[in-house]
Amino acid sequence: MTGAILTARKGEILDITLDHPGRGNAASDEMIVQLGDLLEAETQARLIVLRGAGDDFCIGRAAGAPPNPPPDAYQLRKLHDIVFRCYGAVRRNPAPVVSVVQGRAFGFGFALAAVADMTIASESATFQVPEFAHNIMPTMVMSSLIDRLSVKSLEYLVYTSKIIDANRAMTMGLVNEVVAPSEIEPTLEALCASILKASRPAVFAVKEFALGAQGMDVEKAIKYARSLHAMVNTSGELRANFRKP
């Protein structure tokens, strides 16, 4: 396999690192499949941290040899399903996923940073959807951003292929915190500590509701909230760790 994905467990935290810094952590198809496998199989972590080794988060999808003969539309869709599956695996894993972005997050890297539940970015981080500039249909990346950006911001980033800095990304809602490089790890540790104080059912229920209630009308979302509220508040773990305010 060209490139690698490294994993490390720190208690209930699973740390996943894209580990090909020599090429900006550009993700080969093998790496994308491996990442999807990891996220789909993971059931033990209460929190997942996704990062890149070296100076960049991920500069995109690594170019492979073009298929020969060229695939038809149906075959091409299947070839790209590994990417849609990977984005979906981030959303479907019950544990919140935190992306930690330094340097460039372009294309597939932009999508991974944005589709995560929370994103911490270094002041040096930059973001781009470059596909349109290379005559590549950008709907794969757009699918990861559709519920993260306003329509106007999404179209602007896609049509212009503009590189934006971390502060601009934060104003668009793609990043939660922008910090100096030296503050990345302390900021991440504080966020992880805050999440790990909560019971496992509560942590998972927040993500389930935040993603599941989108697209529901208000009344259905309220009923969904009531159901989750009752279920989580009667869980043994929550009651065992109940603390009065």
RAZIZI-V573473 format. One record per helix or strand. SS is the DSSP state (@ for helix, = for strand). FROM is the first residue (numbers start at 1). LEN is the number of residues. Records with the same first field share a line. If there is no record, write none. Layout:
SS: FROM-LEN + FROM-LEN
//
This chain:
=: 5-6 + 13-6 + 27-1 + 47-6 + 58-1 + 61-1 + 96-6 + 104-3 + 118-5 + 126-3 + 164-2 + 177-3
@: 21-3 + 29-13 + 73-20 + 108-8 + 131-4 + 139-7 + 151-10 + 166-6 + 181-16 + 200-13 + 218-16 + 236-5
//
